[in-house]
Amino acid sequence: MLLGSPGASFDKEEENMRRHYCFSVIAVFIVLLISSPVLSATVDDLVGTWTTLNTAKIRVSKIGSWSSENSSTTTLNDDGTFTLDEIDSTGQYEYTGDWSLIKEGKKISFELDDHGLSELGRVWTNWLIELADEYGATVENISFWDVTLTLSEPSVPKKTNIPKKTTIKAKGWVSATFNGENISRKFSYTSKVYFLFKQ
């Protein structure tokens, strides 16, 4: 029998069936990939007490800068509030505010409440006193004004559920009596909070 017809046509038909099968498998895989929900962080994944690291720096125009790096504790509560406790060379601070998961659990939104903002102003004041002391100067009547404050929205990798660093930035003006002279200077502040692990 020649390699001509029946056997050859059977091989061709089998090859077409295999191609059709492979195409069907790929199509099903793509559909499942598109329709499957992306695993994201949940509130339960994040609620609890975290060991965090804070690095921060304040700069005052024509005066100088002060920086700090401290371990801290951040507690994310299931009622949408948070507390960050930190101790540095100038005292103990408790920053408070609200948090929530956004963008389908892929990021976190943080916002300081009135007490948290007050603590931030207190640490700036204490740092400015320390900065003046370094130069052998005295500073009194410190007030911060025309301040703009931004908090980043850290992402939450689905593989670890450990939030990326949160960055807090502020800029504005500070007025004070510096060595008996009333001054007003621009200032800037940057703080980075690194989530290390959940306790």
N, C-alpha and C positions, 0 to 999 in steps of 0.2 A: 504494500500500500504506500502510495506517495505521501510525503509529508505535506500533503496538500490541504485537504479540507477538513474532515470531521474532527481529527485530533487538534489541528491548529485552531479551529474555531472554538473548540472547547477551552483551550488554554487562554484564548483571548477573552472569552466570557468570564472565566475564573479571575483573570486579571482585572477586569472591569468591576467585578463584585468586590474584590479586595480594595480597590480604589474607593468605591462607594462606601465600604465599611469604615475605612480610615477617615474619610471626609465626615461621616456621621459621628464618629467618636470625637473628632476635633470640634465639630459644631456643638455637641453636647457639653464638652469641656468649657467652651467659650461662654455658653449660656449659663452654666453653673457659676463660672467665675464672675460674670456680670451680676447675677441675681443674688449671690451670697453676700450677706451683710459683712461689712468690714468690722473686725473686732476692735472696739475702742474702750477706753477707760470708763469705769462707772464710778458713781459716788462712793460705793462700798470699797472700791479699790484704793481710794485716796483718803477716806476718813481715818483719822488716827493721829498719832504723834510721830513726827519726823525729826531726825537729826539733820540740822542744816548748818551751812557755813555762810557767814556774812562778811563781805568785803565792801568797804565804803570809803569815800573821800569827799571832802568839801574844800572848795577853793574860794577865797575871797580876794577880789581884785586889789592889788597893791598892798595886801596884808600878808598872804601866804596860804598854806594848805595844811589840812590835817587828815590823816587816814587811819583806818582801823580794820582789823581782821579778827573775827571771833567766831567760835562755835556757838550755835544757838539751837533752840527747840521751837519747831513750828507745829501747832496743833490745828488740824482741819476738822471742824465739827460737822455733824450730820445736819445741823440746822442752818448751814450755810455761812457760819461765822468762823473766823480763825483768830489765833493768837500766836504771836512770835515773841518769845522771851530771849533776851540777850543781855549779857553782862560784859562791859568793857571797862577800861581804866577810869572812865568818868562816872560810872554808875550802872544801875540796872534799869532796863527798859522793857516795856510790854506793849508791843504794837498790836492793835486789834483792827478788825474790819470784816468784810464779807468776801466770800469766794463762791464760784459756781463753775460748772463744766459748760463749755460752749463749743460750737462747731462740731456737734455730734460726738462729744467726748474726746476730741483731739487736742483741745486747749483748755486752759484755766484762766478765768478772769478774777483779778484781785482788786479790791477797793478798800482804802483805809477809811475808818469811821472817824468821828470827831476826836475820840480818845487817841486813836492811832496817829492822827495828824498832830495832836498836841504833843505826843511823845516824840514825834519826829522833830518838831520845833524845839523840844527840850534838849535832845541830843545835839542839835546844831548849836544851841546856846552854850552848852557845856564844852563842846569842841572849840568854839571860838574863845572861850575863857582860857582853855588850855593852850591854844595857839598864841594868845597874847602873852600868857605866862612864859612861854618859851622865849619870847623876845624881851622879857623883863618889863612888860607893859601891863597896864590895868585896863579893863574894859567893863563898862556898865551900861545899863539901859538898852539892852540889845532887843531889837525887834526886826522881824522879817516881814516883807511886804511885796505886793505885786508878784506873788510866787505862782509859777505854773508847775504842776506836778503830773508826771505820767508813770504808769505802771505797765510793764510789758505783759503779754499774754503767753506764758510758757506752754510749749507743746508737751504732750504726754505720749511718749513712744509706746505703742501697743505691746511690744515685746517685754518691756520692763515695768510699765506703769509707774515709772519714777519721773516726776516732772523735771523738765529742763530748768535752767536757771531763770529766776525772775529778776528783772532789772527795774530799779526805781530811779527816776531822774527828776531833778528839780532845778529851777533857776529863778532868779529874781533879785531883789535888793535886800540889803541888811543895813540898818541904821544903829549906831551905838556911840557911846562916849568913850573914845579911845585916848588914854592918857590925858583926860580932861578936855579933849577936843571932840566936838560933835562931827561925825562923819557918816557918809552914806556910800556904800560900795556894792557893786554887782557880786553875786555869788552863784556858784553852781555846785550841785551835789549829785553823786552817782553811787548807788548801792546795788550790789549783786548778791542774791540769795541762792545758794546751791543746795538742792535737795540731795542728801547723801543716801539715806536709807530710812525705812519705816521701822520704828521701835516695836 
